Amino acid sequence: MTGDTTLREVIGRLGRAIETLESAVAARLEHEQDYGEAEAEVQRMNADRARLAQELDNSEARAERLEEANKEVSRRLVTAMETIRAVLDR
């Protein structure tokens, strides 16, 4: 019976070892899946960041153009007002 007992113990330990290995593999696969999802999220965030940076650059360029147009309109209004004053002063 010692041989049967030892064989049963070894088979039992082997079964527990396989279960532990399966659990470790499952945990590793889950970890890799989480890592893959996190990596995909980082890539999406980088794409969003690049898009937002481009939009910001475009908005800043538009704001500069509007500021220049505003200055030109202001300059023309001053010139027009001065011309009107000169005409009225005659």
Gaussian input, Z-matrix of N, CA and C with variables (Angstrom, degrees):
# hf/3-21g

backbone

0 1
 N
 C     1     B1
 C     2     B2     1     A1
 N     3     B3     2     A2     1     D1
 C     4     B4     3     A3     2     D2
 C     5     B5     4     A4     3     D3
 N     6     B6     5     A5     4     D4
 C     7     B7     6     A6     5     D5
 C     8     B8     7     A7     6     D6
 N     9     B9     8     A8     7     D7
 C    10    B10     9     A9     8     D8
 C    11    B11    10    A10     9     D9
 N    12    B12    11    A11    10    D10
 C    13    B13    12    A12    11    D11
 C    14    B14    13    A13    12    D12
 N    15    B15    14    A14    13    D13
 C    16    B16    15    A15    14    D14
 C    17    B17    16    A16    15    D15
 N    18    B18    17    A17    16    D16
 C    19    B19    18    A18    17    D17
 C    20    B20    19    A19    18    D18
 N    21    B21    20    A20    19    D19
 C    22    B22    21    A21    20    D20
 C    23    B23    22    A22    21    D21
 N    24    B24    23    A23    22    D22
 C    25    B25    24    A24    23    D23
 C    26    B26    25    A25    24    D24
 N    27    B27    26    A26    25    D25
 C    28    B28    27    A27    26    D26
 C    29    B29    28    A28    27    D27
 N    30    B30    29    A29    28    D28
 C    31    B31    30    A30    29    D29
 C    32    B32    31    A31    30    D30
 N    33    B33    32    A32    31    D31
 C    34    B34    33    A33    32    D32
 C    35    B35    34    A34    33    D33
 N    36    B36    35    A35    34    D34
 C    37    B37    36    A36    35    D35
 C    38    B38    37    A37    36    D36
 N    39    B39    38    A38    37    D37
 C    40    B40    39    A39    38    D38
 C    41    B41    40    A40    39    D39
 N    42    B42    41    A41    40    D40
 C    43    B43    42    A42    41    D41
 C    44    B44    43    A43    42    D42
 N    45    B45    44    A44    43    D43
 C    46    B46    45    A45    44    D44
 C    47    B47    46    A46    45    D45
 N    48    B48    47    A47    46    D46
 C    49    B49    48    A48    47    D47
 C    50    B50    49    A49    48    D48
 N    51    B51    50    A50    49    D49
 C    52    B52    51    A51    50    D50
 C    53    B53    52    A52    51    D51
 N    54    B54    53    A53    52    D52
 C    55    B55    54    A54    53    D53
 C    56    B56    55    A55    54    D54
 N    57    B57    56    A56    55    D55
 C    58    B58    57    A57    56    D56
 C    59    B59    58    A58    57    D57
 N    60    B60    59    A59    58    D58
 C    61    B61    60    A60    59    D59
 C    62    B62    61    A61    60    D60
 N    63    B63    62    A62    61    D61
 C    64    B64    63    A63    62    D62
 C    65    B65    64    A64    63    D63
 N    66    B66    65    A65    64    D64
 C    67    B67    66    A66    65    D65
 C    68    B68    67    A67    66    D66
 N    69    B69    68    A68    67    D67
 C    70    B70    69    A69    68    D68
 C    71    B71    70    A70    69    D69
 N    72    B72    71    A71    70    D70
 C    73    B73    72    A72    71    D71
 C    74    B74    73    A73    72    D72
 N    75    B75    74    A74    73    D73
 C    76    B76    75    A75    74    D74
 C    77    B77    76    A76    75    D75
 N    78    B78    77    A77    76    D76
 C    79    B79    78    A78    77    D77
 C    80    B80    79    A79    78    D78
 N    81    B81    80    A80    79    D79
 C    82    B82    81    A81    80    D80
 C    83    B83    82    A82    81    D81
 N    84    B84    83    A83    82    D82
 C    85    B85    84    A84    83    D83
 C    86    B86    85    A85    84    D84
 N    87    B87    86    A86    85    D85
 C    88    B88    87    A87    86    D86
 C    89    B89    88    A88    87    D87
 N    90    B90    89    A89    88    D88
 C    91    B91    90    A90    89    D89
 C    92    B92    91    A91    90    D90
 N    93    B93    92    A92    91    D91
 C    94    B94    93    A93    92    D92
 C    95    B95    94    A94    93    D93
 N    96    B96    95    A95    94    D94
 C    97    B97    96    A96    95    D95
 C    98    B98    97    A97    96    D96
 N    99    B99    98    A98    97    D97
 C   100   B100    99    A99    98    D98
 C   101   B101   100   A100    99    D99
 N   102   B102   101   A101   100   D100
 C   103   B103   102   A102   101   D101
 C   104   B104   103   A103   102   D102
 N   105   B105   104   A104   103   D103
 C   106   B106   105   A105   104   D104
 C   107   B107   106   A106   105   D105
 N   108   B108   107   A107   106   D106
 C   109   B109   108   A108   107   D107
 C   110   B110   109   A109   108   D108
 N   111   B111   110   A110   109   D109
 C   112   B112   111   A111   110   D110
 C   113   B113   112   A112   111   D111
 N   114   B114   113   A113   112   D112
 C   115   B115   114   A114   113   D113
 C   116   B116   115   A115   114   D114
 N   117   B117   116   A116   115   D115
 C   118   B118   117   A117   116   D116
 C   119   B119   118   A118   117   D117
 N   120   B120   119   A119   118   D118
 C   121   B121   120   A120   119   D119
 C   122   B122   121   A121   120   D120
 N   123   B123   122   A122   121   D121
 C   124   B124   123   A123   122   D122
 C   125   B125   124   A124   123   D123
 N   126   B126   125   A125   124   D124
 C   127   B127   126   A126   125   D125
 C   128   B128   127   A127   126   D126
 N   129   B129   128   A128   127   D127
 C   130   B130   129   A129   128   D128
 C   131   B131   130   A130   129   D129
 N   132   B132   131   A131   130   D130
 C   133   B133   132   A132   131   D131
 C   134   B134   133   A133   132   D132
 N   135   B135   134   A134   133   D133
 C   136   B136   135   A135   134   D134
 C   137   B137   136   A136   135   D135
 N   138   B138   137   A137   136   D136
 C   139   B139   138   A138   137   D137
 C   140   B140   139   A139   138   D138
 N   141   B141   140   A140   139   D139
 C   142   B142   141   A141   140   D140
 C   143   B143   142   A142   141   D141
 N   144   B144   143   A143   142   D142
 C   145   B145   144   A144   143   D143
 C   146   B146   145   A145   144   D144
 N   147   B147   146   A146   145   D145
 C   148   B148   147   A147   146   D146
 C   149   B149   148   A148   147   D147
 N   150   B150   149   A149   148   D148
 C   151   B151   150   A150   149   D149
 C   152   B152   151   A151   150   D150
 N   153   B153   152   A152   151   D151
 C   154   B154   153   A153   152   D152
 C   155   B155   154   A154   153   D153
 N   156   B156   155   A155   154   D154
 C   157   B157   156   A156   155   D155
 C   158   B158   157   A157   156   D156
 N   159   B159   158   A158   157   D157
 C   160   B160   159   A159   158   D158
 C   161   B161   160   A160   159   D159
 N   162   B162   161   A161   160   D160
 C   163   B163   162   A162   161   D161
 C   164   B164   163   A163   162   D162
 N   165   B165   164   A164   163   D163
 C   166   B166   165   A165   164   D164
 C   167   B167   166   A166   165   D165
 N   168   B168   167   A167   166   D166
 C   169   B169   168   A168   167   D167
 C   170   B170   169   A169   168   D168
 N   171   B171   170   A170   169   D169
 C   172   B172   171   A171   170   D170
 C   173   B173   172   A172   171   D171
 N   174   B174   173   A173   172   D172
 C   175   B175   174   A174   173   D173
 C   176   B176   175   A175   174   D174
 N   177   B177   176   A176   175   D175
 C   178   B178   177   A177   176   D176
 C   179   B179   178   A178   177   D177
 N   180   B180   179   A179   178   D178
 C   181   B181   180   A180   179   D179
 C   182   B182   181   A181   180   D180
 N   183   B183   182   A182   181   D181
 C   184   B184   183   A183   182   D182
 C   185   B185   184   A184   183   D183
 N   186   B186   185   A185   184   D184
 C   187   B187   186   A186   185   D185
 C   188   B188   187   A187   186   D186
 N   189   B189   188   A188   187   D187
 C   190   B190   189   A189   188   D188
 C   191   B191   190   A190   189   D189
 N   192   B192   191   A191   190   D190
 C   193   B193   192   A192   191   D191
 C   194   B194   193   A193   192   D192
 N   195   B195   194   A194   193   D193
 C   196   B196   195   A195   194   D194
 C   197   B197   196   A196   195   D195
 N   198   B198   197   A197   196   D196
 C   199   B199   198   A198   197   D197
 C   200   B200   199   A199   198   D198
 N   201   B201   200   A200   199   D199
 C   202   B202   201   A201   200   D200
 C   203   B203   202   A202   201   D201
 N   204   B204   203   A203   202   D202
 C   205   B205   204   A204   203   D203
 C   206   B206   205   A205   204   D204
 N   207   B207   206   A206   205   D205
 C   208   B208   207   A207   206   D206
 C   209   B209   208   A208   207   D207
 N   210   B210   209   A209   208   D208
 C   211   B211   210   A210   209   D209
 C   212   B212   211   A211   210   D210
 N   213   B213   212   A212   211   D211
 C   214   B214   213   A213   212   D212
 C   215   B215   214   A214   213   D213
 N   216   B216   215   A215   214   D214
 C   217   B217   216   A216   215   D215
 C   218   B218   217   A217   216   D216
 N   219   B219   218   A218   217   D217
 C   220   B220   219   A219   218   D218
 C   221   B221   220   A220   219   D219
 N   222   B222   221   A221   220   D220
 C   223   B223   222   A222   221   D221
 C   224   B224   223   A223   222   D222
 N   225   B225   224   A224   223   D223
 C   226   B226   225   A225   224   D224
 C   227   B227   226   A226   225   D225
 N   228   B228   227   A227   226   D226
 C   229   B229   228   A228   227   D227
 C   230   B230   229   A229   228   D228
 N   231   B231   230   A230   229   D229
 C   232   B232   231   A231   230   D230
 C   233   B233   232   A232   231   D231
 N   234   B234   233   A233   232   D232
 C   235   B235   234   A234   233   D233
 C   236   B236   235   A235   234   D234
 N   237   B237   236   A236   235   D235
 C   238   B238   237   A237   236   D236
 C   239   B239   238   A238   237   D237
 N   240   B240   239   A239   238   D238
 C   241   B241   240   A240   239   D239
 C   242   B242   241   A241   240   D240
 N   243   B243   242   A242   241   D241
 C   244   B244   243   A243   242   D242
 C   245   B245   244   A244   243   D243
 N   246   B246   245   A245   244   D244
 C   247   B247   246   A246   245   D245
 C   248   B248   247   A247   246   D246
 N   249   B249   248   A248   247   D247
 C   250   B250   249   A249   248   D248
 C   251   B251   250   A250   249   D249
 N   252   B252   251   A251   250   D250
 C   253   B253   252   A252   251   D251
 C   254   B254   253   A253   252   D252
 N   255   B255   254   A254   253   D253
 C   256   B256   255   A255   254   D254
 C   257   B257   256   A256   255   D255
 N   258   B258   257   A257   256   D256
 C   259   B259   258   A258   257   D257
 C   260   B260   259   A259   258   D258
 N   261   B261   260   A260   259   D259
 C   262   B262   261   A261   260   D260
 C   263   B263   262   A262   261   D261
 N   264   B264   263   A263   262   D262
 C   265   B265   264   A264   263   D263
 C   266   B266   265   A265   264   D264
 N   267   B267   266   A266   265   D265
 C   268   B268   267   A267   266   D266
 C   269   B269   268   A268   267   D267

   B1=1.4457
   B2=1.5140
   B3=1.2733
   B4=1.4482
   B5=1.5122
   B6=1.3121
   B7=1.4619
   B8=1.5220
   B9=1.3522
   B10=1.4679
   B11=1.5229
   B12=1.3093
   B13=1.4664
   B14=1.5177
   B15=1.2957
   B16=1.4578
   B17=1.5264
   B18=1.3293
   B19=1.4550
   B20=1.5296
   B21=1.3197
   B22=1.4721
   B23=1.5235
   B24=1.3103
   B25=1.4656
   B26=1.5215
   B27=1.3402
   B28=1.4703
   B29=1.5258
   B30=1.3188
   B31=1.4611
   B32=1.5312
   B33=1.3231
   B34=1.4691
   B35=1.5218
   B36=1.3290
   B37=1.4770
   B38=1.5158
   B39=1.3313
   B40=1.4599
   B41=1.5306
   B42=1.3136
   B43=1.4718
   B44=1.5187
   B45=1.3505
   B46=1.4732
   B47=1.5217
   B48=1.3388
   B49=1.4647
   B50=1.5285
   B51=1.3244
   B52=1.4702
   B53=1.5321
   B54=1.3216
   B55=1.4710
   B56=1.5286
   B57=1.3310
   B58=1.4655
   B59=1.5228
   B60=1.3355
   B61=1.4650
   B62=1.5237
   B63=1.3248
   B64=1.4673
   B65=1.5255
   B66=1.3141
   B67=1.4673
   B68=1.5203
   B69=1.3327
   B70=1.4594
   B71=1.5259
   B72=1.3343
   B73=1.4674
   B74=1.5204
   B75=1.3197
   B76=1.4683
   B77=1.5280
   B78=1.3336
   B79=1.4661
   B80=1.5209
   B81=1.3222
   B82=1.4725
   B83=1.5222
   B84=1.3299
   B85=1.4668
   B86=1.5309
   B87=1.3118
   B88=1.4672
   B89=1.5280
   B90=1.3198
   B91=1.4648
   B92=1.5253
   B93=1.3317
   B94=1.4639
   B95=1.5252
   B96=1.3260
   B97=1.4596
   B98=1.5236
   B99=1.3405
   B100=1.4685
   B101=1.5203
   B102=1.3257
   B103=1.4641
   B104=1.5248
   B105=1.3151
   B106=1.4603
   B107=1.5214
   B108=1.3281
   B109=1.4583
   B110=1.5279
   B111=1.3194
   B112=1.4627
   B113=1.5221
   B114=1.3221
   B115=1.4653
   B116=1.5262
   B117=1.3244
   B118=1.4676
   B119=1.5269
   B120=1.3129
   B121=1.4714
   B122=1.5216
   B123=1.3153
   B124=1.4742
   B125=1.5246
   B126=1.3135
   B127=1.4728
   B128=1.5234
   B129=1.3423
   B130=1.4719
   B131=1.5211
   B132=1.3354
   B133=1.4646
   B134=1.5270
   B135=1.3291
   B136=1.4697
   B137=1.5225
   B138=1.3199
   B139=1.4630
   B140=1.5263
   B141=1.3375
   B142=1.4639
   B143=1.5244
   B144=1.3094
   B145=1.4527
   B146=1.5278
   B147=1.3249
   B148=1.4666
   B149=1.5235
   B150=1.3406
   B151=1.4588
   B152=1.5173
   B153=1.3348
   B154=1.4623
   B155=1.5235
   B156=1.3198
   B157=1.4642
   B158=1.5206
   B159=1.3336
   B160=1.4685
   B161=1.5203
   B162=1.3213
   B163=1.4645
   B164=1.5268
   B165=1.3297
   B166=1.4599
   B167=1.5222
   B168=1.3232
   B169=1.4628
   B170=1.5282
   B171=1.3319
   B172=1.4650
   B173=1.5269
   B174=1.3251
   B175=1.4608
   B176=1.5257
   B177=1.3203
   B178=1.4622
   B179=1.5259
   B180=1.3280
   B181=1.4654
   B182=1.5265
   B183=1.3169
   B184=1.4736
   B185=1.5203
   B186=1.3172
   B187=1.4624
   B188=1.5248
   B189=1.3153
   B190=1.4651
   B191=1.5263
   B192=1.3289
   B193=1.4735
   B194=1.5183
   B195=1.3342
   B196=1.4645
   B197=1.5280
   B198=1.3117
   B199=1.4592
   B200=1.5269
   B201=1.3274
   B202=1.4677
   B203=1.5261
   B204=1.3318
   B205=1.4638
   B206=1.5272
   B207=1.3273
   B208=1.4607
   B209=1.5269
   B210=1.3278
   B211=1.4627
   B212=1.5229
   B213=1.3326
   B214=1.4684
   B215=1.5265
   B216=1.3339
   B217=1.4637
   B218=1.5225
   B219=1.3136
   B220=1.4623
   B221=1.5208
   B222=1.3226
   B223=1.4561
   B224=1.5305
   B225=1.3395
   B226=1.4587
   B227=1.5235
   B228=1.3445
   B229=1.4669
   B230=1.5208
   B231=1.3164
   B232=1.4709
   B233=1.5237
   B234=1.3156
   B235=1.4715
   B236=1.5230
   B237=1.3271
   B238=1.4659
   B239=1.5165
   B240=1.3382
   B241=1.4690
   B242=1.5243
   B243=1.3031
   B244=1.4563
   B245=1.5243
   B246=1.3262
   B247=1.4644
   B248=1.5181
   B249=1.3172
   B250=1.4853
   B251=1.5178
   B252=1.3272
   B253=1.4715
   B254=1.5216
   B255=1.3272
   B256=1.4687
   B257=1.5197
   B258=1.3339
   B259=1.4657
   B260=1.5094
   B261=1.3226
   B262=1.4598
   B263=1.5264
   B264=1.3271
   B265=1.4701
   B266=1.5290
   B267=1.2721
   B268=1.4629
   B269=1.4701
   A1=111.57
   A2=118.12
   A3=120.36
   A4=110.12
   A5=117.68
   A6=121.28
   A7=111.06
   A8=117.42
   A9=120.68
   A10=111.22
   A11=115.95
   A12=120.41
   A13=109.51
   A14=116.21
   A15=119.78
   A16=110.18
   A17=117.05
   A18=121.00
   A19=110.31
   A20=117.60
   A21=121.24
   A22=110.54
   A23=116.57
   A24=120.17
   A25=110.65
   A26=115.66
   A27=119.90
   A28=109.81
   A29=117.47
   A30=120.70
   A31=109.89
   A32=116.80
   A33=121.07
   A34=111.15
   A35=116.20
   A36=120.07
   A37=110.43
   A38=116.54
   A39=120.40
   A40=109.98
   A41=117.52
   A42=121.66
   A43=111.05
   A44=117.09
   A45=120.75
   A46=110.76
   A47=115.73
   A48=119.82
   A49=110.35
   A50=116.77
   A51=120.33
   A52=109.73
   A53=117.59
   A54=120.62
   A55=111.09
   A56=116.07
   A57=120.19
   A58=110.51
   A59=115.75
   A60=120.18
   A61=110.56
   A62=117.45
   A63=121.00
   A64=110.99
   A65=116.52
   A66=120.16
   A67=111.19
   A68=116.86
   A69=121.13
   A70=110.79
   A71=116.08
   A72=119.94
   A73=109.94
   A74=117.17
   A75=120.80
   A76=110.56
   A77=116.73
   A78=120.20
   A79=110.95
   A80=115.97
   A81=120.26
   A82=110.86
   A83=116.43
   A84=120.66
   A85=110.53
   A86=116.47
   A87=120.19
   A88=110.36
   A89=116.15
   A90=120.83
   A91=110.57
   A92=116.57
   A93=120.60
   A94=111.03
   A95=116.89
   A96=120.31
   A97=109.91
   A98=116.51
   A99=120.18
   A100=110.42
   A101=116.64
   A102=121.09
   A103=110.25
   A104=116.70
   A105=120.82
   A106=111.55
   A107=116.13
   A108=120.16
   A109=110.66
   A110=117.06
   A111=120.81
   A112=110.29
   A113=117.04
   A114=120.99
   A115=110.43
   A116=116.96
   A117=120.73
   A118=110.24
   A119=116.91
   A120=120.98
   A121=110.80
   A122=117.27
   A123=120.80
   A124=109.84
   A125=117.30
   A126=120.55
   A127=111.09
   A128=116.81
   A129=120.04
   A130=110.39
   A131=116.77
   A132=120.28
   A133=110.84
   A134=117.46
   A135=120.46
   A136=110.71
   A137=117.38
   A138=120.63
   A139=110.38
   A140=116.41
   A141=120.41
   A142=110.78
   A143=116.40
   A144=121.21
   A145=110.48
   A146=116.24
   A147=120.13
   A148=110.56
   A149=116.39
   A150=120.26
   A151=110.92
   A152=116.51
   A153=120.40
   A154=111.90
   A155=117.05
   A156=120.63
   A157=110.07
   A158=117.05
   A159=120.87
   A160=110.40
   A161=116.83
   A162=120.42
   A163=110.93
   A164=116.75
   A165=120.37
   A166=110.61
   A167=117.49
   A168=120.92
   A169=110.67
   A170=116.31
   A171=120.26
   A172=111.13
   A173=116.67
   A174=120.84
   A175=111.18
   A176=116.83
   A177=119.91
   A178=110.73
   A179=117.19
   A180=120.67
   A181=110.14
   A182=116.57
   A183=120.27
   A184=110.23
   A185=117.50
   A186=120.51
   A187=110.67
   A188=117.24
   A189=120.51
   A190=110.57
   A191=117.05
   A192=119.87
   A193=110.82
   A194=116.67
   A195=120.51
   A196=110.87
   A197=116.84
   A198=120.54
   A199=110.56
   A200=116.86
   A201=120.32
   A202=110.77
   A203=117.11
   A204=120.47
   A205=110.19
   A206=116.74
   A207=121.47
   A208=110.30
   A209=116.63
   A210=120.32
   A211=110.58
   A212=117.13
   A213=121.24
   A214=110.77
   A215=117.06
   A216=121.10
   A217=109.52
   A218=117.27
   A219=121.40
   A220=110.51
   A221=117.39
   A222=121.13
   A223=110.55
   A224=116.27
   A225=120.05
   A226=111.72
   A227=116.91
   A228=119.90
   A229=111.05
   A230=116.43
   A231=119.76
   A232=109.49
   A233=116.48
   A234=120.54
   A235=110.32
   A236=117.57
   A237=121.58
   A238=110.56
   A239=117.86
   A240=120.93
   A241=110.73
   A242=117.25
   A243=120.57
   A244=110.89
   A245=116.12
   A246=119.54
   A247=110.27
   A248=117.40
   A249=121.25
   A250=109.50
   A251=118.52
   A252=121.37
   A253=111.00
   A254=114.79
   A255=118.21
   A256=111.12
   A257=117.15
   A258=121.15
   A259=110.63
   A260=118.06
   A261=121.97
   A262=112.33
   A263=116.52
   A264=120.60
   A265=111.79
   A266=120.09
   A267=122.02
   A268=112.88
   D1=-20.43
   D2=-179.09
   D3=-64.11
   D4=-39.28
   D5=177.94
   D6=-65.01
   D7=-42.03
   D8=178.14
   D9=-66.04
   D10=-41.23
   D11=179.63
   D12=-64.24
   D13=-45.75
   D14=-179.67
   D15=-64.09
   D16=-42.34
   D17=179.02
   D18=-62.81
   D19=-42.83
   D20=178.03
   D21=-63.38
   D22=-41.89
   D23=178.82
   D24=-63.25
   D25=-43.29
   D26=-179.80
   D27=-65.10
   D28=-42.92
   D29=178.84
   D30=-64.15
   D31=-40.73
   D32=177.61
   D33=-62.39
   D34=-45.51
   D35=178.52
   D36=-64.44
   D37=-39.83
   D38=178.51
   D39=-63.26
   D40=-42.46
   D41=178.05
   D42=-61.56
   D43=-44.07
   D44=178.34
   D45=-64.97
   D46=-38.76
   D47=179.19
   D48=-65.09
   D49=-40.51
   D50=178.42
   D51=-65.37
   D52=-42.20
   D53=177.33
   D54=-60.87
   D55=-42.21
   D56=178.06
   D57=-63.34
   D58=-42.67
   D59=178.37
   D60=-63.23
   D61=-44.19
   D62=178.58
   D63=-60.94
   D64=-40.79
   D65=177.61
   D66=-63.95
   D67=-41.83
   D68=179.19
   D69=-64.84
   D70=-41.27
   D71=178.71
   D72=-64.89
   D73=-43.76
   D74=179.05
   D75=-61.89
   D76=-42.63
   D77=178.24
   D78=-63.81
   D79=-39.97
   D80=179.56
   D81=-65.19
   D82=-43.83
   D83=178.95
   D84=-63.10
   D85=-40.65
   D86=177.78
   D87=-64.73
   D88=-41.22
   D89=178.33
   D90=-62.48
   D91=-44.10
   D92=179.30
   D93=-65.15
   D94=-37.48
   D95=177.22
   D96=-64.97
   D97=-44.26
   D98=177.21
   D99=-61.22
   D100=-41.65
   D101=178.99
   D102=-63.69
   D103=-42.01
   D104=178.37
   D105=-63.18
   D106=-41.84
   D107=177.84
   D108=-65.61
   D109=-39.77
   D110=178.08
   D111=-65.63
   D112=-40.84
   D113=178.38
   D114=-63.37
   D115=-41.49
   D116=178.01
   D117=-64.39
   D118=-39.27
   D119=178.14
   D120=-65.00
   D121=-40.16
   D122=176.98
   D123=-63.02
   D124=-41.69
   D125=178.13
   D126=-63.37
   D127=-41.05
   D128=177.54
   D129=-64.11
   D130=-41.85
   D131=179.79
   D132=-65.40
   D133=-38.77
   D134=177.31
   D135=-64.84
   D136=-39.92
   D137=177.39
   D138=-64.56
   D139=-42.48
   D140=176.82
   D141=-62.35
   D142=-41.97
   D143=-179.77
   D144=-62.06
   D145=-44.06
   D146=179.14
   D147=-63.85
   D148=-42.12
   D149=178.69
   D150=-63.49
   D151=-44.87
   D152=179.56
   D153=-65.28
   D154=-37.60
   D155=177.36
   D156=-63.03
   D157=-41.16
   D158=178.01
   D159=-64.65
   D160=-43.92
   D161=178.23
   D162=-61.97
   D163=-40.15
   D164=178.11
   D165=-63.82
   D166=-44.33
   D167=177.47
   D168=-59.32
   D169=-43.87
   D170=179.01
   D171=-63.56
   D172=-41.67
   D173=179.51
   D174=-65.73
   D175=-40.50
   D176=178.47
   D177=-64.93
   D178=-40.31
   D179=178.25
   D180=-64.24
   D181=-41.55
   D182=178.41
   D183=-65.14
   D184=-41.49
   D185=178.71
   D186=-61.98
   D187=-39.32
   D188=177.75
   D189=-64.99
   D190=-41.77
   D191=178.15
   D192=-63.41
   D193=-42.16
   D194=178.81
   D195=-64.66
   D196=-39.22
   D197=178.27
   D198=-63.10
   D199=-42.81
   D200=177.82
   D201=-64.14
   D202=-42.10
   D203=178.04
   D204=-63.22
   D205=-39.96
   D206=178.73
   D207=-62.13
   D208=-43.18
   D209=178.60
   D210=-62.94
   D211=-41.42
   D212=179.83
   D213=-64.50
   D214=-43.88
   D215=178.30
   D216=-62.49
   D217=-43.99
   D218=178.98
   D219=-60.85
   D220=-44.24
   D221=179.38
   D222=-61.29
   D223=-43.74
   D224=-179.91
   D225=-65.93
   D226=-37.87
   D227=177.56
   D228=-63.91
   D229=-42.10
   D230=178.50
   D231=-61.86
   D232=-44.48
   D233=178.93
   D234=-61.36
   D235=-44.19
   D236=179.36
   D237=-63.16
   D238=-43.14
   D239=179.64
   D240=-64.03
   D241=-40.57
   D242=178.60
   D243=-65.19
   D244=-38.92
   D245=177.95
   D246=-65.35
   D247=-43.51
   D248=179.09
   D249=-62.65
   D250=-44.14
   D251=178.49
   D252=-60.43
   D253=-42.41
   D254=179.66
   D255=-62.52
   D256=-40.72
   D257=178.50
   D258=-66.11
   D259=-42.54
   D260=-178.84
   D261=-69.07
   D262=-30.17
   D263=-179.27
   D264=-74.60
   D265=-15.10
   D266=-177.59
   D267=-69.59

